Amino acid sequence: MKKAVLQLETLVCPTCVQKVEGAIRSVDGVDAESVKVLFNASKAKAQFDPEKTNAETISQAVRKIGYDVLKVSER
């Protein structure tokens, strides 16, 4: 498993957190239990299977629902 960390544009409400978590969980290969969105830090973290997806695909899922991703890293 690898880990993706996304730096998001400022999240404005708890509903934003739920939407971003849902978008990340919907990506095939993401470990749904590992998804965490940190409201105050405007960061999202998730573990994923590199055989099925990557950090850029995860960030695209977040962008698709209307949130800006400022930085993407994969560990």
PDB file of N, CA, C and O in Angstrom:
ATOM      1  N   MET A   1       0.838  -1.184   0.000  1.00  0.00           N
ATOM      2  CA  MET A   1       0.000   0.000   0.000  1.00  0.00           C
ATOM      3  C   MET A   1       0.886   1.251   0.000  1.00  0.00           C
ATOM      4  O   MET A   1       1.957   1.282   0.606  1.00  0.00           O
ATOM      5  N   LYS A   2       0.407   2.259  -0.690  1.00  0.00           N
ATOM      6  CA  LYS A   2       1.052   3.567  -0.691  1.00  0.00           C
ATOM      7  C   LYS A   2       0.101   4.563  -0.053  1.00  0.00           C
ATOM      8  O   LYS A   2      -1.072   4.268   0.176  1.00  0.00           O
ATOM      9  N   LYS A   3       0.632   5.755   0.230  1.00  0.00           N
ATOM     10  CA  LYS A   3      -0.178   6.791   0.863  1.00  0.00           C
ATOM     11  C   LYS A   3      -0.193   8.039  -0.014  1.00  0.00           C
ATOM     12  O   LYS A   3       0.843   8.483  -0.510  1.00  0.00           O
ATOM     13  N   ALA A   4      -1.386   8.591  -0.192  1.00  0.00           N
ATOM     14  CA  ALA A   4      -1.542   9.852  -0.912  1.00  0.00           C
ATOM     15  C   ALA A   4      -1.877  10.945   0.090  1.00  0.00           C
ATOM     16  O   ALA A   4      -2.671  10.735   1.007  1.00  0.00           O
ATOM     17  N   VAL A   5      -1.269  12.109  -0.087  1.00  0.00           N
ATOM     18  CA  VAL A   5      -1.579  13.278   0.728  1.00  0.00           C
ATOM     19  C   VAL A   5      -1.913  14.411  -0.236  1.00  0.00           C
ATOM     20  O   VAL A   5      -1.109  14.764  -1.099  1.00  0.00           O
ATOM     21  N   LEU A   6      -3.101  14.972  -0.079  1.00  0.00           N
ATOM     22  CA  LEU A   6      -3.554  16.062  -0.933  1.00  0.00           C
ATOM     23  C   LEU A   6      -3.693  17.326  -0.102  1.00  0.00           C
ATOM     24  O   LEU A   6      -4.346  17.321   0.941  1.00  0.00           O
ATOM     25  N   GLN A   7      -3.086  18.399  -0.560  1.00  0.00           N
ATOM     26  CA  GLN A   7      -3.282  19.711   0.060  1.00  0.00           C
ATOM     27  C   GLN A   7      -4.416  20.374  -0.702  1.00  0.00           C
ATOM     28  O   GLN A   7      -4.303  20.624  -1.902  1.00  0.00           O
ATOM     29  N   LEU A   8      -5.505  20.658  -0.006  1.00  0.00           N
ATOM     30  CA  LEU A   8      -6.701  21.197  -0.630  1.00  0.00           C
ATOM     31  C   LEU A   8      -6.806  22.696  -0.419  1.00  0.00           C
ATOM     32  O   LEU A   8      -6.207  23.254   0.501  1.00  0.00           O
ATOM     33  N   GLU A   9      -7.574  23.334  -1.284  1.00  0.00           N
ATOM     34  CA  GLU A   9      -7.911  24.728  -1.023  1.00  0.00           C
ATOM     35  C   GLU A   9      -8.753  24.717   0.251  1.00  0.00           C
ATOM     36  O   GLU A   9      -9.363  23.696   0.566  1.00  0.00           O
ATOM     37  N   THR A  10      -8.800  25.782   0.962  1.00  0.00           N
ATOM     38  CA  THR A  10      -9.473  25.857   2.250  1.00  0.00           C
ATOM     39  C   THR A  10     -10.867  25.243   2.217  1.00  0.00           C
ATOM     40  O   THR A  10     -11.700  25.596   1.382  1.00  0.00           O
ATOM     41  N   LEU A  11     -11.101  24.323   3.137  1.00  0.00           N
ATOM     42  CA  LEU A  11     -12.422  23.720   3.291  1.00  0.00           C
ATOM     43  C   LEU A  11     -13.250  24.654   4.162  1.00  0.00           C
ATOM     44  O   LEU A  11     -12.760  25.138   5.182  1.00  0.00           O
ATOM     45  N   VAL A  12     -14.501  24.916   3.777  1.00  0.00           N
ATOM     46  CA  VAL A  12     -15.294  25.917   4.487  1.00  0.00           C
ATOM     47  C   VAL A  12     -16.336  25.343   5.441  1.00  0.00           C
ATOM     48  O   VAL A  12     -16.884  26.075   6.266  1.00  0.00           O
ATOM     49  N   CYS A  13     -16.620  24.042   5.342  1.00  0.00           N
ATOM     50  CA  CYS A  13     -17.636  23.495   6.233  1.00  0.00           C
ATOM     51  C   CYS A  13     -17.465  21.985   6.394  1.00  0.00           C
ATOM     52  O   CYS A  13     -16.779  21.347   5.595  1.00  0.00           O
ATOM     53  N   PRO A  14     -18.090  21.413   7.432  1.00  0.00           N
ATOM     54  CA  PRO A  14     -18.011  19.962   7.634  1.00  0.00           C
ATOM     55  C   PRO A  14     -18.587  19.155   6.464  1.00  0.00           C
ATOM     56  O   PRO A  14     -18.154  18.031   6.213  1.00  0.00           O
ATOM     57  N   THR A  15     -19.546  19.717   5.765  1.00  0.00           N
ATOM     58  CA  THR A  15     -20.107  19.027   4.604  1.00  0.00           C
ATOM     59  C   THR A  15     -19.044  18.852   3.522  1.00  0.00           C
ATOM     60  O   THR A  15     -19.033  17.844   2.816  1.00  0.00           O
ATOM     61  N   CYS A  16     -18.156  19.829   3.394  1.00  0.00           N
ATOM     62  CA  CYS A  16     -17.056  19.725   2.438  1.00  0.00           C
ATOM     63  C   CYS A  16     -16.197  18.501   2.757  1.00  0.00           C
ATOM     64  O   CYS A  16     -15.789  17.766   1.858  1.00  0.00           O
ATOM     65  N   VAL A  17     -15.934  18.296   4.020  1.00  0.00           N
ATOM     66  CA  VAL A  17     -15.130  17.157   4.460  1.00  0.00           C
ATOM     67  C   VAL A  17     -15.803  15.859   4.026  1.00  0.00           C
ATOM     68  O   VAL A  17     -15.145  14.974   3.479  1.00  0.00           O
ATOM     69  N   GLN A  18     -17.090  15.738   4.262  1.00  0.00           N
ATOM     70  CA  GLN A  18     -17.825  14.527   3.895  1.00  0.00           C
ATOM     71  C   GLN A  18     -17.806  14.292   2.387  1.00  0.00           C
ATOM     72  O   GLN A  18     -17.659  13.154   1.942  1.00  0.00           O
ATOM     73  N   LYS A  19     -17.951  15.347   1.604  1.00  0.00           N
ATOM     74  CA  LYS A  19     -17.940  15.218   0.146  1.00  0.00           C
ATOM     75  C   LYS A  19     -16.584  14.752  -0.355  1.00  0.00           C
ATOM     76  O   LYS A  19     -16.500  13.871  -1.210  1.00  0.00           O
ATOM     77  N   VAL A  20     -15.521  15.346   0.179  1.00  0.00           N
ATOM     78  CA  VAL A  20     -14.170  14.971  -0.244  1.00  0.00           C
ATOM     79  C   VAL A  20     -13.869  13.534   0.169  1.00  0.00           C
ATOM     80  O   VAL A  20     -13.305  12.773  -0.617  1.00  0.00           O
ATOM     81  N   GLU A  21     -14.238  13.156   1.386  1.00  0.00           N
ATOM     82  CA  GLU A  21     -14.036  11.772   1.826  1.00  0.00           C
ATOM     83  C   GLU A  21     -14.766  10.804   0.903  1.00  0.00           C
ATOM     84  O   GLU A  21     -14.205   9.781   0.508  1.00  0.00           O
ATOM     85  N   GLY A  22     -16.002  11.117   0.558  1.00  0.00           N
ATOM     86  CA  GLY A  22     -16.781  10.251  -0.320  1.00  0.00           C
ATOM     87  C   GLY A  22     -16.160  10.108  -1.696  1.00  0.00           C
ATOM     88  O   GLY A  22     -16.136   9.016  -2.265  1.00  0.00           O
ATOM     89  N   ALA A  23     -15.654  11.217  -2.232  1.00  0.00           N
ATOM     90  CA  ALA A  23     -15.013  11.177  -3.552  1.00  0.00           C
ATOM     91  C   ALA A  23     -13.775  10.292  -3.530  1.00  0.00           C
ATOM     92  O   ALA A  23     -13.552   9.507  -4.451  1.00  0.00           O
ATOM     93  N   ILE A  24     -12.972  10.416  -2.479  1.00  0.00           N
ATOM     94  CA  ILE A  24     -11.755   9.610  -2.372  1.00  0.00           C
ATOM     95  C   ILE A  24     -12.108   8.136  -2.190  1.00  0.00           C
ATOM     96  O   ILE A  24     -11.497   7.268  -2.813  1.00  0.00           O
ATOM     97  N   ARG A  25     -13.079   7.857  -1.349  1.00  0.00           N
ATOM     98  CA  ARG A  25     -13.486   6.461  -1.118  1.00  0.00           C
ATOM     99  C   ARG A  25     -14.038   5.800  -2.379  1.00  0.00           C
ATOM    100  O   ARG A  25     -13.988   4.578  -2.511  1.00  0.00           O
ATOM    101  N   SER A  26     -14.562   6.597  -3.301  1.00  0.00           N
ATOM    102  CA  SER A  26     -15.162   6.030  -4.519  1.00  0.00           C
ATOM    103  C   SER A  26     -14.122   5.560  -5.536  1.00  0.00           C
ATOM    104  O   SER A  26     -14.463   4.869  -6.496  1.00  0.00           O
ATOM    105  N   VAL A  27     -12.859   5.928  -5.331  1.00  0.00           N
ATOM    106  CA  VAL A  27     -11.797   5.534  -6.268  1.00  0.00           C
ATOM    107  C   VAL A  27     -11.429   4.073  -6.012  1.00  0.00           C
ATOM    108  O   VAL A  27     -11.091   3.689  -4.892  1.00  0.00           O
ATOM    109  N   ASP A  28     -11.500   3.271  -7.069  1.00  0.00           N
ATOM    110  CA  ASP A  28     -11.136   1.855  -6.964  1.00  0.00           C
ATOM    111  C   ASP A  28      -9.679   1.726  -6.558  1.00  0.00           C
ATOM    112  O   ASP A  28      -8.797   2.323  -7.177  1.00  0.00           O
ATOM    113  N   GLY A  29      -9.429   0.945  -5.515  1.00  0.00           N
ATOM    114  CA  GLY A  29      -8.071   0.735  -5.021  1.00  0.00           C
ATOM    115  C   GLY A  29      -7.750   1.503  -3.760  1.00  0.00           C
ATOM    116  O   GLY A  29      -6.715   1.265  -3.136  1.00  0.00           O
ATOM    117  N   VAL A  30      -8.630   2.432  -3.368  1.00  0.00           N
ATOM    118  CA  VAL A  30      -8.426   3.191  -2.129  1.00  0.00           C
ATOM    119  C   VAL A  30      -8.952   2.375  -0.956  1.00  0.00           C
ATOM    120  O   VAL A  30     -10.049   1.820  -1.021  1.00  0.00           O
ATOM    121  N   ASP A  31      -8.171   2.304   0.116  1.00  0.00           N
ATOM    122  CA  ASP A  31      -8.612   1.665   1.355  1.00  0.00           C
ATOM    123  C   ASP A  31      -9.553   2.643   2.058  1.00  0.00           C
ATOM    124  O   ASP A  31      -9.108   3.622   2.657  1.00  0.00           O
ATOM    125  N   ALA A  32     -10.852   2.371   1.981  1.00  0.00           N
ATOM    126  CA  ALA A  32     -11.877   3.291   2.498  1.00  0.00           C
ATOM    127  C   ALA A  32     -11.681   3.612   3.979  1.00  0.00           C
ATOM    128  O   ALA A  32     -11.982   4.722   4.417  1.00  0.00           O
ATOM    129  N   GLU A  33     -11.188   2.665   4.737  1.00  0.00           N
ATOM    130  CA  GLU A  33     -10.991   2.889   6.173  1.00  0.00           C
ATOM    131  C   GLU A  33      -9.854   3.870   6.462  1.00  0.00           C
ATOM    132  O   GLU A  33      -9.803   4.463   7.539  1.00  0.00           O
ATOM    133  N   SER A  34      -8.959   4.037   5.517  1.00  0.00           N
ATOM    134  CA  SER A  34      -7.789   4.891   5.753  1.00  0.00           C
ATOM    135  C   SER A  34      -8.034   6.358   5.402  1.00  0.00           C
ATOM    136  O   SER A  34      -7.199   7.209   5.712  1.00  0.00           O
ATOM    137  N   VAL A  35      -9.151   6.664   4.769  1.00  0.00           N
ATOM    138  CA  VAL A  35      -9.407   8.021   4.290  1.00  0.00           C
ATOM    139  C   VAL A  35      -9.664   8.968   5.464  1.00  0.00           C
ATOM    140  O   VAL A  35     -10.533   8.728   6.301  1.00  0.00           O
ATOM    141  N   LYS A  36      -8.885  10.048   5.500  1.00  0.00           N
ATOM    142  CA  LYS A  36      -9.059  11.080   6.528  1.00  0.00           C
ATOM    143  C   LYS A  36      -8.918  12.443   5.879  1.00  0.00           C
ATOM    144  O   LYS A  36      -7.961  12.702   5.149  1.00  0.00           O
ATOM    145  N   VAL A  37      -9.875  13.306   6.151  1.00  0.00           N
ATOM    146  CA  VAL A  37      -9.787  14.680   5.693  1.00  0.00           C
ATOM    147  C   VAL A  37      -9.679  15.553   6.935  1.00  0.00           C
ATOM    148  O   VAL A  37     -10.535  15.506   7.817  1.00  0.00           O
ATOM    149  N   LEU A  38      -8.625  16.342   6.991  1.00  0.00           N
ATOM    150  CA  LEU A  38      -8.360  17.202   8.138  1.00  0.00           C
ATOM    151  C   LEU A  38      -8.875  18.600   7.824  1.00  0.00           C
ATOM    152  O   LEU A  38      -8.262  19.337   7.052  1.00  0.00           O
ATOM    153  N   PHE A  39      -9.997  18.956   8.425  1.00  0.00           N
ATOM    154  CA  PHE A  39     -10.688  20.210   8.147  1.00  0.00           C
ATOM    155  C   PHE A  39      -9.780  21.418   8.354  1.00  0.00           C
ATOM    156  O   PHE A  39      -9.624  22.233   7.444  1.00  0.00           O
ATOM    157  N   ASN A  40      -9.187  21.544   9.526  1.00  0.00           N
ATOM    158  CA  ASN A  40      -8.378  22.721   9.856  1.00  0.00           C
ATOM    159  C   ASN A  40      -7.107  22.838   9.022  1.00  0.00           C
ATOM    160  O   ASN A  40      -6.636  23.944   8.757  1.00  0.00           O
ATOM    161  N   ALA A  41      -6.557  21.710   8.611  1.00  0.00           N
ATOM    162  CA  ALA A  41      -5.322  21.724   7.821  1.00  0.00           C
ATOM    163  C   ALA A  41      -5.597  21.711   6.318  1.00  0.00           C
ATOM    164  O   ALA A  41      -4.677  21.884   5.519  1.00  0.00           O
ATOM    165  N   SER A  42      -6.847  21.508   5.932  1.00  0.00           N
ATOM    166  CA  SER A  42      -7.232  21.386   4.517  1.00  0.00           C
ATOM    167  C   SER A  42      -6.382  20.347   3.794  1.00  0.00           C
ATOM    168  O   SER A  42      -5.853  20.590   2.709  1.00  0.00           O
ATOM    169  N   LYS A  43      -6.266  19.170   4.437  1.00  0.00           N
ATOM    170  CA  LYS A  43      -5.512  18.059   3.857  1.00  0.00           C
ATOM    171  C   LYS A  43      -6.380  16.812   3.815  1.00  0.00           C
ATOM    172  O   LYS A  43      -7.272  16.624   4.642  1.00  0.00           O
ATOM    173  N   ALA A  44      -6.104  15.978   2.847  1.00  0.00           N
ATOM    174  CA  ALA A  44      -6.745  14.675   2.756  1.00  0.00           C
ATOM    175  C   ALA A  44      -5.647  13.626   2.667  1.00  0.00           C
ATOM    176  O   ALA A  44      -4.638  13.819   1.989  1.00  0.00           O
ATOM    177  N   LYS A  45      -5.858  12.511   3.362  1.00  0.00           N
ATOM    178  CA  LYS A  45      -4.892  11.416   3.355  1.00  0.00           C
ATOM    179  C   LYS A  45      -5.631  10.113   3.090  1.00  0.00           C
ATOM    180  O   LYS A  45      -6.758   9.919   3.547  1.00  0.00           O
ATOM    181  N   ALA A  46      -4.983   9.224   2.345  1.00  0.00           N
ATOM    182  CA  ALA A  46      -5.581   7.924   2.073  1.00  0.00           C
ATOM    183  C   ALA A  46      -4.503   6.939   1.657  1.00  0.00           C
ATOM    184  O   ALA A  46      -3.507   7.311   1.036  1.00  0.00           O
ATOM    185  N   GLN A  47      -4.717   5.675   2.010  1.00  0.00           N
ATOM    186  CA  GLN A  47      -3.844   4.614   1.536  1.00  0.00           C
ATOM    187  C   GLN A  47      -4.498   3.978   0.321  1.00  0.00           C
ATOM    188  O   GLN A  47      -5.723   3.897   0.228  1.00  0.00           O
ATOM    189  N   PHE A  48      -3.662   3.527  -0.609  1.00  0.00           N
ATOM    190  CA  PHE A  48      -4.198   2.937  -1.823  1.00  0.00           C
ATOM    191  C   PHE A  48      -3.285   1.836  -2.353  1.00  0.00           C
ATOM    192  O   PHE A  48      -2.100   1.771  -2.029  1.00  0.00           O
ATOM    193  N   ASP A  49      -3.871   0.980  -3.170  1.00  0.00           N
ATOM    194  CA  ASP A  49      -3.147  -0.101  -3.828  1.00  0.00           C
ATOM    195  C   ASP A  49      -2.553   0.464  -5.120  1.00  0.00           C
ATOM    196  O   ASP A  49      -3.304   0.825  -6.025  1.00  0.00           O
ATOM    197  N   PRO A  50      -1.231   0.549  -5.228  1.00  0.00           N
ATOM    198  CA  PRO A  50      -0.617   1.137  -6.423  1.00  0.00           C
ATOM    199  C   PRO A  50      -0.831   0.309  -7.694  1.00  0.00           C
ATOM    200  O   PRO A  50      -0.568   0.786  -8.798  1.00  0.00           O
ATOM    201  N   GLU A  51      -1.300  -0.910  -7.541  1.00  0.00           N
ATOM    202  CA  GLU A  51      -1.628  -1.735  -8.708  1.00  0.00           C
ATOM    203  C   GLU A  51      -2.946  -1.279  -9.335  1.00  0.00           C
ATOM    204  O   GLU A  51      -3.216  -1.573 -10.499  1.00  0.00           O
ATOM    205  N   LYS A  52      -3.772  -0.557  -8.557  1.00  0.00           N
ATOM    206  CA  LYS A  52      -5.106  -0.169  -9.026  1.00  0.00           C
ATOM    207  C   LYS A  52      -5.271   1.324  -9.273  1.00  0.00           C
ATOM    208  O   LYS A  52      -6.081   1.723 -10.111  1.00  0.00           O
ATOM    209  N   THR A  53      -4.520   2.155  -8.561  1.00  0.00           N
ATOM    210  CA  THR A  53      -4.701   3.603  -8.691  1.00  0.00           C
ATOM    211  C   THR A  53      -3.428   4.328  -8.288  1.00  0.00           C
ATOM    212  O   THR A  53      -2.417   3.698  -7.977  1.00  0.00           O
ATOM    213  N   ASN A  54      -3.482   5.649  -8.294  1.00  0.00           N
ATOM    214  CA  ASN A  54      -2.340   6.463  -7.866  1.00  0.00           C
ATOM    215  C   ASN A  54      -2.860   7.778  -7.282  1.00  0.00           C
ATOM    216  O   ASN A  54      -4.058   8.058  -7.331  1.00  0.00           O
ATOM    217  N   ALA A  55      -1.959   8.567  -6.738  1.00  0.00           N
ATOM    218  CA  ALA A  55      -2.347   9.807  -6.063  1.00  0.00           C
ATOM    219  C   ALA A  55      -2.999  10.796  -7.029  1.00  0.00           C
ATOM    220  O   ALA A  55      -3.912  11.527  -6.646  1.00  0.00           O
ATOM    221  N   GLU A  56      -2.539  10.821  -8.266  1.00  0.00           N
ATOM    222  CA  GLU A  56      -3.112  11.758  -9.240  1.00  0.00           C
ATOM    223  C   GLU A  56      -4.565  11.403  -9.558  1.00  0.00           C
ATOM    224  O   GLU A  56      -5.396  12.299  -9.704  1.00  0.00           O
ATOM    225  N   THR A  57      -4.880  10.128  -9.668  1.00  0.00           N
ATOM    226  CA  THR A  57      -6.265   9.702  -9.915  1.00  0.00           C
ATOM    227  C   THR A  57      -7.158  10.079  -8.741  1.00  0.00           C
ATOM    228  O   THR A  57      -8.303  10.490  -8.929  1.00  0.00           O
ATOM    229  N   ILE A  58      -6.633   9.940  -7.540  1.00  0.00           N
ATOM    230  CA  ILE A  58      -7.386  10.321  -6.342  1.00  0.00           C
ATOM    231  C   ILE A  58      -7.648  11.829  -6.361  1.00  0.00           C
ATOM    232  O   ILE A  58      -8.755  12.271  -6.051  1.00  0.00           O
ATOM    233  N   SER A  59      -6.635  12.616  -6.723  1.00  0.00           N
ATOM    234  CA  SER A  59      -6.826  14.069  -6.769  1.00  0.00           C
ATOM    235  C   SER A  59      -7.827  14.460  -7.856  1.00  0.00           C
ATOM    236  O   SER A  59      -8.582  15.416  -7.680  1.00  0.00           O
ATOM    237  N   GLN A  60      -7.843  13.746  -8.956  1.00  0.00           N
ATOM    238  CA  GLN A  60      -8.810  14.017 -10.021  1.00  0.00           C
ATOM    239  C   GLN A  60     -10.240  13.789  -9.535  1.00  0.00           C
ATOM    240  O   GLN A  60     -11.149  14.523  -9.922  1.00  0.00           O
ATOM    241  N   ALA A  61     -10.444  12.780  -8.692  1.00  0.00           N
ATOM    242  CA  ALA A  61     -11.778  12.523  -8.139  1.00  0.00           C
ATOM    243  C   ALA A  61     -12.240  13.687  -7.272  1.00  0.00           C
ATOM    244  O   ALA A  61     -13.422  14.033  -7.264  1.00  0.00           O
ATOM    245  N   VAL A  62     -11.306  14.289  -6.543  1.00  0.00           N
ATOM    246  CA  VAL A  62     -11.625  15.444  -5.695  1.00  0.00           C
ATOM    247  C   VAL A  62     -11.911  16.671  -6.569  1.00  0.00           C
ATOM    248  O   VAL A  62     -12.850  17.421  -6.304  1.00  0.00           O
ATOM    249  N   ARG A  63     -11.111  16.865  -7.591  1.00  0.00           N
ATOM    250  CA  ARG A  63     -11.337  17.997  -8.508  1.00  0.00           C
ATOM    251  C   ARG A  63     -12.683  17.872  -9.226  1.00  0.00           C
ATOM    252  O   ARG A  63     -13.368  18.865  -9.470  1.00  0.00           O
ATOM    253  N   LYS A  64     -13.040  16.646  -9.554  1.00  0.00           N
ATOM    254  CA  LYS A  64     -14.279  16.396 -10.291  1.00  0.00           C
ATOM    255  C   LYS A  64     -15.517  16.870  -9.514  1.00  0.00           C
ATOM    256  O   LYS A  64     -16.525  17.234 -10.121  1.00  0.00           O
ATOM    257  N   ILE A  65     -15.446  16.868  -8.187  1.00  0.00           N
ATOM    258  CA  ILE A  65     -16.598  17.333  -7.390  1.00  0.00           C
ATOM    259  C   ILE A  65     -16.476  18.815  -7.027  1.00  0.00           C
ATOM    260  O   ILE A  65     -17.271  19.334  -6.242  1.00  0.00           O
ATOM    261  N   GLY A  66     -15.475  19.495  -7.603  1.00  0.00           N
ATOM    262  CA  GLY A  66     -15.409  20.939  -7.466  1.00  0.00           C
ATOM    263  C   GLY A  66     -14.432  21.516  -6.460  1.00  0.00           C
ATOM    264  O   GLY A  66     -14.512  22.703  -6.142  1.00  0.00           O
ATOM    265  N   TYR A  67     -13.517  20.712  -5.954  1.00  0.00           N
ATOM    266  CA  TYR A  67     -12.543  21.217  -4.982  1.00  0.00           C
ATOM    267  C   TYR A  67     -11.172  21.305  -5.637  1.00  0.00           C
ATOM    268  O   TYR A  67     -10.783  20.431  -6.412  1.00  0.00           O
ATOM    269  N   ASP A  68     -10.451  22.363  -5.319  1.00  0.00           N
ATOM    270  CA  ASP A  68      -9.112  22.537  -5.863  1.00  0.00           C
ATOM    271  C   ASP A  68      -8.093  21.784  -5.024  1.00  0.00           C
ATOM    272  O   ASP A  68      -8.105  21.844  -3.795  1.00  0.00           O
ATOM    273  N   VAL A  69      -7.214  21.074  -5.714  1.00  0.00           N
ATOM    274  CA  VAL A  69      -6.119  20.377  -5.056  1.00  0.00           C
ATOM    275  C   VAL A  69      -4.855  21.173  -5.384  1.00  0.00           C
ATOM    276  O   VAL A  69      -4.473  21.296  -6.548  1.00  0.00           O
ATOM    277  N   LEU A  70      -4.220  21.704  -4.357  1.00  0.00           N
ATOM    278  CA  LEU A  70      -3.063  22.570  -4.540  1.00  0.00           C
ATOM    279  C   LEU A  70      -1.763  21.792  -4.696  1.00  0.00           C
ATOM    280  O   LEU A  70      -0.846  22.231  -5.391  1.00  0.00           O
ATOM    281  N   LYS A  71      -1.689  20.622  -4.037  1.00  0.00           N
ATOM    282  CA  LYS A  71      -0.463  19.825  -4.057  1.00  0.00           C
ATOM    283  C   LYS A  71      -0.836  18.360  -3.833  1.00  0.00           C
ATOM    284  O   LYS A  71      -1.734  18.044  -3.053  1.00  0.00           O
ATOM    285  N   VAL A  72      -0.136  17.485  -4.526  1.00  0.00           N
ATOM    286  CA  VAL A  72      -0.360  16.040  -4.392  1.00  0.00           C
ATOM    287  C   VAL A  72       0.986  15.380  -4.102  1.00  0.00           C
ATOM    288  O   VAL A  72       1.973  15.645  -4.789  1.00  0.00           O
ATOM    289  N   SER A  73       1.022  14.529  -3.093  1.00  0.00           N
ATOM    290  CA  SER A  73       2.248  13.749  -2.858  1.00  0.00           C
ATOM    291  C   SER A  73       1.876  12.297  -2.624  1.00  0.00           C
ATOM    292  O   SER A  73       0.783  11.967  -2.164  1.00  0.00           O
ATOM    293  N   GLU A  74       2.827  11.451  -2.959  1.00  0.00           N
ATOM    294  CA  GLU A  74       2.634  10.003  -2.852  1.00  0.00           C
ATOM    295  C   GLU A  74       3.832   9.422  -2.110  1.00  0.00           C
ATOM    296  O   GLU A  74       4.984   9.718  -2.427  1.00  0.00           O
ATOM    297  N   ARG A  75       3.535   8.592  -1.117  1.00  0.00           N
ATOM    298  CA  ARG A  75       4.622   7.991  -0.333  1.00  0.00           C
ATOM    299  C   ARG A  75       4.473   6.497  -0.312  1.00  0.00           C
ATOM    300  O   ARG A  75       5.289   5.804   0.296  1.00  0.00           O
TER     301      ARG A  75
END
